[in-house]
């Protein structure tokens, strides 16, 4: 599998996941306090939304890259 096909597959999968889930969440440590032998950590859960247009663009561009015939892909600089 060449690089164009791998990139197309990656974009197609990422776009489909973006459309299916609509975003992703992660946990971030924000504050830490130590008083003697006691320690306390605060964690915030952050959510990053993925716009619908970004998911659609990933699916369309990924699908287009997969449809390019092998050997016909444009080359940079020539």
N, C-alpha and C positions, 0 to 999 in steps of 0.2 A: 504494500500500500504506500503510495507516495505521500508527500507532505500535504498537497492540496486536498487529497481525499481524507487524510487524518484530520486536518483542520475543519473540513466540511462536516465530518462526523461529530467532532467536538462541539461545533457551533449548533448543529442540529439537536444534539442531546441537551446542551445547556439551555437553548431556547425553549425546548419542550418542558424541561424542569422548571424554568422561570415562569412559563404559563401555568403549569400545574400547581406550583406552590405559591407563587406570587411574592416571594421574598424569603429571607432567611434570618435567623436569630443567632446571637452569640452572647456570651457572658463576659463582662469586663469588671475587673477588680478596681474599685475607685478609692476606697479609704482603708487604711490599716492603722490600728491603734494597739500599742503595747503598754500595759501597766503591770509592772512586776512580772510574775510568771504567766499572766493572762494576755492573750492576744485576740484581737477582734478584726475581722475583715468584712468589708461591705462589698457586695457585688451587684452590679446593675445589668439587667438583661436588655440588650439593644436589638432592635428589629430594623432590618434594611429591606424596604420594599423594592421589588423589581417591576418597573413599568410594563404594561402589556405590550407597548410598541417595541420594547427591547427584546422581549421573548419572541414576538412575531418576526422581528428583523433577524434574530438568530436562526430561526427555523427557515426563513426564506433564503438567506445568504448561505446557510449550511447546505440546504437542498440544491441550490444553484451550483455550489462548488462540487457537489457529488455528481452532478449531471455533466460537468465538463469532461469531454472525452480525454483519455490519457494521451499525452503528447501534444495536445492542442492548447494547453494552458499557456496564457501569456507569460513571457519572461521579462524580468526587470532589466532595463538597460539595453533592450534590443529587440 
